């Protein structure tokens, strides 16, 4: 969602890392909230899903940087 500072921060970190990015705005695609919850088991955003199927929920910059380096 555009109002989500964690989502904006995570997107900037992913883009800086050169990773491919496919954002889904839960306000524009409300049904995606159910998908995010099914992945993480939580209602928190952002949910960052990696090509290997792993995911992070509300990751810190350090968590995201380490996860991006590992994929």
N, C-alpha and C positions, 0 to 999 in steps of 0.2 A: 504494500500500500504506500502511496506517495507520502503519507504522514509518518511512516515508520523510519525513524532515524537509524535503527540497526540495519534495516534493509538497504538504505542508501549507503551506509558505511560498508556493508558486506559487498554490495555491487561494485563500489569503487575499489575495494581490495581485490576482488576477482578480476576486474578489468586491468588493474595495475599488474597483476600476475600473469596477464596474457591468456587467461583461460577463456573458453567460450562461455557465453552467458545467455541464458534464456529466462528472463524474468517474467513472472506472472503476478500481476497486480490483483490482489484479492478483492479490491473494490470494483474493478472492471470485470473480473471473472469470479463472481461470488462462489460458484460451485468448486472452485479450486481450493477454497478453505477446507472442504471435506477431504480433498486429496492430500493437502498438507497435514491434516490431522491424522489421516490413515498412515502416512509415512512416519510421523514423529510420535504419534500418540498424545500429542499436546495441541493446544490452541495457540501457542506462542508463534510469532513470526519474527524474523525470517526463518524459513526452513531451507537450508542449502543442501541440495542433493548433488553428489559427485558421480562421475561416469562409472565408478566401480560399485555404485549402489549404496555406499555409506552416506550418512547425512549428519548435519549439525543443526541445532536449533539455537538461535540467538548467539552465534559464535562471537568470541572476542577476536580482535585482530590477530592475536598470536595463534589462537586455535585455527582460524581460517588460513593464515599463512602456512602453518605446518601441514594442514590437510591438503592445501593446494600443491605443496611441494611433494607430497607423497603420491599424488595421482598422476 
